[in-house]
Amino acid sequence: MFQGKRYLTDSALSRRLNICKRTLATYRANGALGYYNLPGKILYSDSDVEIFLQRHYLPPFR
């Protein structure tokens, strides 16, 4: 299940996307972004984050 997958912490993902942790909490609460809730730590799968970003991608206007 976990073999070959990469995971990001709440802090790492918020820095990577340049958003606050509260925004990530909102995404979790709304079911927009999947996560793993370990005691004292929240993890996000790289593949889940990529799917989330692709779903919300808007191409440039031409």
C-alpha positions in Angstrom: 0.0 0.0 0.0 2.7 2.5 1.0 5.5 1.1 -1.1 6.8 3.7 -3.7 4.5 6.4 -2.5 5.7 9.8 -1.3 4.0 11.8 1.4 4.0 15.5 2.4 3.3 16.8 5.9 0.8 19.6 6.5 3.7 22.1 6.9 5.5 21.0 3.7 2.4 21.1 1.5 1.4 24.5 2.8 4.9 25.8 2.0 4.9 24.1 -1.4 1.5 25.5 -2.5 2.2 28.9 -0.7 -1.1 28.6 1.3 -1.7 28.6 5.0 -2.4 25.5 7.0 -5.9 26.7 7.7 -6.7 26.6 4.0 -5.5 22.9 3.9 -7.8 22.3 6.9 -10.7 23.7 4.9 -9.9 21.4 2.0 -9.8 18.4 4.3 -13.1 19.4 6.0 -14.8 19.9 2.6 -13.5 16.5 1.4 -11.6 18.2 -1.5 -8.2 16.8 -0.6 -7.5 13.3 0.8 -5.2 12.8 3.7 -3.9 10.4 6.4 -4.4 11.4 10.0 -1.7 9.9 12.1 -1.4 10.8 15.8 0.1 14.3 15.8 0.7 14.4 12.1 -1.3 14.8 8.9 0.1 13.4 5.7 -0.9 13.9 2.0 0.0 11.6 -0.8 1.9 13.2 -3.7 -0.5 11.5 -6.1 -3.6 12.8 -4.3 -2.2 16.3 -4.4 -1.4 16.0 -8.1 -5.0 14.9 -8.8 -6.3 17.8 -6.7 -4.2 20.3 -8.6 -5.2 18.8 -12.0 -8.9 19.0 -11.1 -8.6 22.7 -10.3 -6.4 23.7 -13.2 -7.6 26.5 -15.4 -5.9 27.0 -18.7 -4.8 30.5 -19.7 -7.2 32.6 -21.8 -6.3 32.9 -25.4 
